[in-house]
Amino acid sequence: MPIPMTMEGADSLRDELQHRKSVLRQEITQAIAEAREHGDLKENAEYHAAREQQSFNEGRIQEIEGKLADAQVIDIAKIPPGEKVIFGVTVTVLDVDSGEETAYKIVGEDEADLKTGKLSVMSPIARALIGKQVGDAVSVETPGGDVEYEIDKVEHI
């Protein structure tokens, strides 16, 4: 199943992959070599830590390569702007009860970061918003109860 991803998300994963392959691999290999010089490997904590770090790094490389292979990269700039909420847009919603306005960019799961306003396409809020248009009211089920939002603005940025 293809994994939806924005251009920025795909670029970020490619950068991380490049860093892990070129920089971290070298650093970890050097750390293992230095730890081996300290003698008995059975009781060498530095050696075991470096090997564990190597294992994690290689696992993450495989994970990123798999995600990029399955990625469906969506360039929002190539989609004509409209008022419909789709993957990649920034949507501004108004909490009907509190009047609080919040903007979310709907992105892939790996890109999601609520602190920066990036919302996973798989989140309950994003799933409720997808397909709706400016002016539509949306009810989102949250642990604290249902929250009613009104879609105020949709931007292709």
DOKEVEX-127409 format. One line per field, with one value per residue: chain; residue in three letters; x, y, z of N, C-alpha, C in turn. Coordinates in Angstrom, 1 decimal. Layout:
<sites>
chain = A/... .
resn = ALA/... .
n.X = X/... .
n.Y = Y/... .
n.Z = Z/... .
ca.X = X/... .
ca.Y = Y/... .
ca.Z = Z/... .
c.X = X/... .
c.Y = Y/... .
c.Z = Z/... .
</sites>
This chain:
<sites>
chain = A/A/A/A/A/A/A/A/A/A/A/A/A/A/A/A/A/A/A/A/A/A/A/A/A/A/A/A/A/A/A/A/A/A/A/A/A/A/A/A/A/A/A/A/A/A/A/A/A/A/A/A/A/A/A/A/A/A/A/A/A/A/A/A/A/A/A/A/A/A/A/A/A/A/A/A/A/A/A/A/A/A/A/A/A/A/A/A/A/A/A/A/A/A/A/A/A/A/A/A/A/A/A/A/A/A/A/A/A/A/A/A/A/A/A/A/A/A/A/A/A/A/A/A/A/A/A/A/A/A/A/A/A/A/A/A/A/A/A/A/A/A/A/A/A/A/A/A/A/A/A/A/A/A/A/A/A .
resn = MET/PRO/ILE/PRO/MET/THR/MET/GLU/GLY/ALA/ASP/SER/LEU/ARG/ASP/GLU/LEU/GLN/HIS/ARG/LYS/SER/VAL/LEU/ARG/GLN/GLU/ILE/THR/GLN/ALA/ILE/ALA/GLU/ALA/ARG/GLU/HIS/GLY/ASP/LEU/LYS/GLU/ASN/ALA/GLU/TYR/HIS/ALA/ALA/ARG/GLU/GLN/GLN/SER/PHE/ASN/GLU/GLY/ARG/ILE/GLN/GLU/ILE/GLU/GLY/LYS/LEU/ALA/ASP/ALA/GLN/VAL/ILE/ASP/ILE/ALA/LYS/ILE/PRO/PRO/GLY/GLU/LYS/VAL/ILE/PHE/GLY/VAL/THR/VAL/THR/VAL/LEU/ASP/VAL/ASP/SER/GLY/GLU/GLU/THR/ALA/TYR/LYS/ILE/VAL/GLY/GLU/ASP/GLU/ALA/ASP/LEU/LYS/THR/GLY/LYS/LEU/SER/VAL/MET/SER/PRO/ILE/ALA/ARG/ALA/LEU/ILE/GLY/LYS/GLN/VAL/GLY/ASP/ALA/VAL/SER/VAL/GLU/THR/PRO/GLY/GLY/ASP/VAL/GLU/TYR/GLU/ILE/ASP/LYS/VAL/GLU/HIS/ILE .
n.X = 0.8/0.7/2.5/1.4/3.1/4.5/6.4/8.4/8.6/9.6/12.0/13.2/13.4/15.2/17.5/18.0/18.6/20.9/22.6/22.8/23.9/26.4/27.7/27.0/27.4/30.2/31.2/30.2/31.5/34.1/34.0/33.5/35.9/37.7/36.8/37.3/40.0/40.4/40.5/39.2/36.2/33.9/33.3/33.2/31.8/31.7/32.1/29.8/27.8/28.4/28.0/25.3/24.3/25.1/23.5/20.9/21.1/21.5/19.0/17.3/18.1/17.2/14.5/13.8/14.6/12.7/10.3/10.6/10.6/8.0/6.6/4.2/4.7/3.5/3.1/2.0/2.0/1.5/-1.1/-4.2/-5.2/-7.9/-11.0/-11.3/-10.5/-7.6/-4.9/-1.8/-2.5/-2.8/-5.0/-7.2/-8.9/-11.8/-12.6/-15.8/-17.0/-15.0/-14.0/-11.4/-8.8/-7.1/-4.3/-3.5/-1.3/-1.8/-0.2/2.1/2.5/5.1/6.0/4.5/4.0/2.8/3.5/4.6/2.4/1.9/-0.1/-0.9/-2.1/-3.5/-4.6/-7.4/-8.6/-7.6/-8.7/-11.4/-11.5/-10.6/-11.8/-13.8/-15.1/-14.4/-16.2/-17.7/-19.0/-17.4/-17.4/-15.4/-14.4/-13.0/-10.8/-11.7/-14.3/-16.7/-15.7/-16.5/-15.7/-15.3/-14.5/-12.3/-10.4/-8.5/-5.4/-2.9/0.0 .
n.Y = -1.2/2.2/4.8/7.9/11.0/14.2/16.4/17.7/16.0/13.6/14.6/15.2/12.6/11.4/13.0/12.3/9.6/9.7/10.9/9.0/6.8/7.9/9.5/8.6/5.8/5.7/6.9/5.1/2.8/3.5/3.9/1.2/0.0/1.4/0.5/-2.2/-2.2/-1.9/-4.4/-7.4/-8.4/-9.5/-8.3/-5.6/-2.7/-0.4/-1.5/-3.1/-1.2/0.3/-1.6/-2.0/0.5/0.5/-1.5/-0.4/1.8/0.6/-0.7/1.4/2.6/0.6/0.8/3.4/3.3/1.4/2.8/5.0/3.6/2.7/5.0/7.5/10.2/13.4/16.4/19.2/21.7/21.2/20.7/22.1/25.0/25.1/25.0/22.7/20.3/18.5/16.0/17.4/20.1/23.2/23.7/25.8/25.8/26.5/26.3/25.7/25.9/27.2/29.2/29.3/29.5/27.3/26.2/23.6/21.5/19.0/16.0/13.2/10.3/10.0/12.6/14.0/16.4/17.8/20.1/21.8/22.2/20.2/17.7/14.3/12.4/10.3/10.8/11.3/13.9/14.9/12.9/13.4/15.9/15.7/15.9/17.7/21.1/24.7/26.4/24.2/22.3/20.2/17.4/16.0/13.2/13.0/12.1/13.6/14.1/15.0/17.4/20.3/21.6/24.3/24.8/27.2/28.1/27.1/26.4/26.1/25.7 .
n.Z = 0.0/-0.9/0.7/1.6/1.1/1.5/-0.6/0.9/3.1/1.9/0.9/3.4/4.5/2.6/3.1/5.8/5.4/3.7/5.5/7.6/6.1/5.2/7.1/9.9/9.7/9.4/11.7/13.7/12.9/13.4/16.2/17.0/16.2/17.9/20.4/20.3/20.5/23.2/24.4/26.0/24.6/25.7/28.1/27.5/27.6/26.0/23.4/23.1/23.3/21.0/19.0/19.3/18.7/16.0/15.0/15.4/13.7/11.1/11.0/10.9/8.5/6.7/7.2/6.3/3.6/2.8/3.2/1.5/-0.9/-1.0/-1.1/-2.0/-3.4/-3.1/-4.7/-3.7/-4.9/-7.6/-7.8/-8.5/-6.8/-4.4/-2.5/-1.1/1.3/1.1/1.0/2.0/2.0/3.9/6.4/8.0/11.0/13.0/16.3/17.3/19.8/21.6/20.0/19.2/16.9/14.7/12.7/10.5/8.8/6.6/6.5/5.7/7.8/8.9/8.8/10.6/13.1/15.7/17.2/15.4/13.8/12.0/10.8/11.0/8.3/9.0/11.4/13.6/13.4/10.9/9.2/9.5/8.4/5.7/2.4/2.9/2.7/2.6/5.1/5.8/8.6/11.0/13.0/15.5/17.1/20.2/23.0/25.1/24.5/21.9/19.5/17.8/14.7/12.4/9.1/8.1/6.3/3.4/2.3/-0.2/0.5 .
ca.X = 0.0/1.5/2.5/1.4/4.2/4.8/7.8/9.3/8.8/10.4/13.4/13.7/13.8/16.4/18.6/18.4/19.2/22.2/23.4/23.0/24.8/27.7/28.3/26.9/28.1/31.7/31.4/30.0/32.6/35.3/33.7/33.7/37.3/38.3/36.3/38.0/41.4/40.4/40.6/38.2/35.0/32.8/32.9/33.5/30.5/31.8/31.9/28.4/27.0/28.6/27.3/23.8/24.1/25.2/22.2/19.8/21.3/21.2/17.6/16.6/18.3/16.3/13.1/13.7/14.6/11.3/9.3/10.8/10.2/6.5/6.1/3.5/5.1/2.5/3.5/0.8/2.1/1.0/-2.6/-4.9/-5.8/-9.3/-11.5/-11.5/-9.4/-6.9/-3.6/-0.8/-3.0/-2.9/-6.4/-7.4/-10.2/-12.3/-13.3/-17.1/-17.2/-14.1/-13.7/-10.0/-8.5/-5.9/-4.0/-2.9/-0.9/-2.0/1.0/2.2/2.7/6.5/6.2/3.6/4.6/1.8/4.1/4.8/1.2/1.8/-1.0/-0.8/-3.3/-4.2/-5.2/-8.9/-8.9/-7.4/-9.6/-12.7/-11.4/-10.4/-12.9/-14.7/-14.7/-14.5/-17.5/-18.3/-18.8/-16.9/-17.4/-14.3/-14.5/-11.7/-11.0/-12.5/-15.7/-16.8/-15.3/-17.1/-14.9/-15.7/-13.3/-12.3/-9.5/-7.7/-4.3/-2.0/1.4 .
ca.Y = 0.0/3.4/5.7/9.3/11.8/15.4/16.6/18.1/14.8/12.7/15.2/15.0/11.2/11.2/13.6/11.4/8.3/10.0/11.2/7.7/6.0/8.4/10.0/7.8/4.5/5.9/7.2/3.9/1.8/4.0/3.6/-0.2/-0.2/1.9/-0.3/-3.5/-2.0/-2.0/-5.7/-8.4/-7.9/-9.9/-7.3/-4.3/-2.0/0.5/-2.3/-3.5/0.0/0.7/-2.6/-1.8/1.7/0.1/-2.3/0.5/2.6/-0.2/-0.9/2.7/2.7/-0.3/1.3/4.6/2.8/0.8/3.9/5.7/2.7/2.6/6.4/8.2/11.6/14.3/17.7/20.0/22.8/20.8/20.5/23.5/25.5/25.1/25.1/21.4/19.8/17.3/15.8/18.4/21.5/23.8/24.0/26.6/25.5/27.3/25.5/26.3/26.2/28.1/30.3/29.2/29.2/26.5/25.8/22.3/21.1/17.6/15.4/11.8/9.9/10.3/14.0/14.7/17.1/18.7/21.3/22.7/22.3/19.2/16.7/13.1/12.2/9.2/11.2/11.5/15.3/14.9/12.0/14.1/17.1/15.3/15.9/18.8/22.4/25.9/26.7/23.0/22.0/18.9/16.9/15.1/12.5/13.1/11.4/14.5/14.3/15.5/18.8/20.8/22.6/24.9/25.0/28.6/28.5/26.0/27.0/25.2/26.2 .
ca.Z = 0.0/-1.0/1.8/1.1/1.7/0.8/-1.2/2.0/3.9/1.1/1.0/4.7/4.7/1.8/3.8/6.9/4.8/3.3/6.7/8.2/5.4/5.0/8.4/11.1/9.6/9.6/13.2/14.4/12.6/14.2/17.6/17.2/16.1/19.2/21.5/20.1/21.0/24.7/24.9/26.1/24.1/26.5/29.2/27.0/27.5/24.8/22.2/23.0/23.0/19.6/18.2/19.4/17.9/14.6/14.7/15.3/12.5/10.0/11.0/10.5/7.1/6.0/7.3/5.5/2.2/2.5/3.2/0.2/-2.0/-1.0/-1.0/-3.0/-3.1/-3.6/-4.8/-3.6/-5.8/-8.9/-7.7/-8.6/-5.5/-4.2/-1.1/-0.6/2.1/0.6/1.5/1.7/2.2/5.2/6.7/9.3/11.5/14.1/17.3/17.4/21.2/22.2/19.1/18.9/15.5/14.6/11.4/10.4/7.4/6.6/6.0/6.0/9.2/9.3/8.9/11.6/14.3/16.2/17.7/14.2/13.1/10.9/11.3/10.2/7.5/9.6/12.7/13.6/12.9/9.5/8.5/9.5/7.5/4.3/1.5/3.3/2.1/3.4/5.5/6.4/10.0/11.2/14.3/15.7/18.4/21.0/24.3/26.0/23.9/20.5/19.3/16.6/14.0/11.2/8.2/7.8/5.2/2.9/1.5/-0.9/0.7 .
c.X = 0.9/1.3/2.5/2.4/4.3/6.2/8.8/9.6/9.7/11.9/14.0/14.2/15.1/17.6/19.0/19.1/20.6/23.1/23.8/24.0/26.2/28.4/28.2/27.5/29.6/32.0/31.2/31.1/33.9/35.1/33.9/35.2/38.1/38.0/37.1/39.4/41.5/40.5/39.4/36.8/33.8/32.3/33.2/32.2/30.5/31.5/30.5/27.5/27.2/28.0/25.8/23.5/24.2/23.9/21.0/19.9/21.0/19.7/16.8/16.9/17.4/14.9/12.9/13.7/13.2/10.3/9.4/10.4/8.7/5.9/5.3/3.7/4.1/3.0/2.3/0.8/1.6/-0.5/-3.2/-5.5/-7.3/-9.7/-11.7/-10.3/-8.9/-5.6/-2.6/-1.2/-2.8/-4.3/-6.5/-8.8/-10.5/-13.1/-14.6/-17.4/-16.3/-13.8/-12.2/-9.8/-7.1/-5.6/-3.2/-2.5/-1.0/-0.9/1.0/2.6/4.1/6.8/5.5/4.4/3.7/2.3/4.3/3.5/1.1/1.0/-1.0/-2.2/-4.1/-4.8/-6.7/-9.3/-8.8/-8.4/-11.0/-12.7/-11.3/-11.7/-14.0/-14.2/-14.9/-15.9/-18.2/-18.0/-18.4/-16.9/-16.3/-14.4/-13.1/-11.9/-11.8/-13.9/-15.6/-16.5/-15.8/-16.1/-15.6/-14.5/-13.4/-11.5/-8.7/-6.6/-3.3/-0.6/2.3 .
c.Y = 1.2/4.2/7.1/10.1/13.1/15.5/16.9/16.8/13.8/13.3/15.0/13.6/10.9/11.8/12.8/10.2/8.6/10.2/9.9/6.8/6.6/8.8/9.0/6.4/4.6/6.1/5.9/2.9/2.2/3.7/2.1/-0.5/0.2/1.0/-1.7/-3.4/-2.1/-3.4/-6.6/-7.8/-8.4/-8.9/-5.9/-3.5/-1.0/-0.3/-2.7/-2.4/0.4/-0.3/-2.4/-0.6/1.3/-0.7/-1.4/1.3/1.8/-0.5/0.3/2.9/1.9/0.3/2.5/4.2/2.2/1.8/4.7/4.9/2.6/4.0/6.8/9.6/12.5/15.7/18.6/21.2/22.5/20.6/21.9/23.8/25.4/25.2/23.8/20.9/18.5/17.2/16.9/19.8/21.9/24.2/24.7/26.3/26.3/26.4/26.3/26.7/27.3/29.3/30.3/28.8/28.4/26.2/24.5/22.1/19.5/16.9/13.9/11.5/10.2/11.8/14.7/15.2/18.1/20.0/22.3/22.8/21.3/18.0/15.5/12.9/11.1/9.6/11.4/12.9/15.3/14.1/12.7/15.3/16.8/15.2/17.0/20.1/23.5/26.1/25.4/22.9/20.5/18.5/15.8/14.5/12.4/12.4/12.3/14.8/14.9/17.0/19.1/21.9/23.1/25.2/26.4/28.9/27.2/26.7/25.9/25.8/25.1 .
c.Z = 0.0/0.3/1.3/1.9/0.8/0.3/-0.1/2.8/3.2/1.1/2.3/5.0/3.8/2.5/5.0/6.4/4.4/4.5/7.4/7.5/5.3/6.2/9.5/10.9/9.8/11.1/14.0/14.2/13.4/15.7/17.9/17.2/17.4/20.3/21.5/20.7/22.5/25.3/24.9/25.6/24.9/27.5/28.8/26.7/26.3/23.5/22.0/22.7/21.5/18.7/18.2/18.6/16.4/14.2/14.5/14.0/11.2/9.8/10.5/9.0/6.3/6.0/6.4/4.0/1.9/2.4/1.9/-1.0/-2.2/-1.1/-2.2/-2.7/-3.8/-3.5/-4.8/-4.5/-7.2/-8.9/-7.7/-7.2/-5.5/-2.8/-0.5/0.2/1.5/1.2/1.1/1.9/3.7/5.4/8.0/9.7/12.7/15.0/17.6/18.9/21.8/21.3/18.7/17.5/15.4/13.1/11.4/9.0/7.5/5.8/6.2/7.4/9.7/9.5/10.0/12.8/14.8/16.7/16.6/13.3/11.9/11.5/10.4/9.5/8.1/11.0/12.5/13.1/11.4/8.7/8.5/8.6/6.0/3.5/1.8/2.6/3.0/3.8/6.1/7.9/10.1/12.6/14.5/17.1/19.0/22.3/25.3/25.5/22.5/20.5/17.9/16.0/12.8/10.3/7.7/6.5/4.7/2.0/1.0/-0.8/1.2 .
</sites>
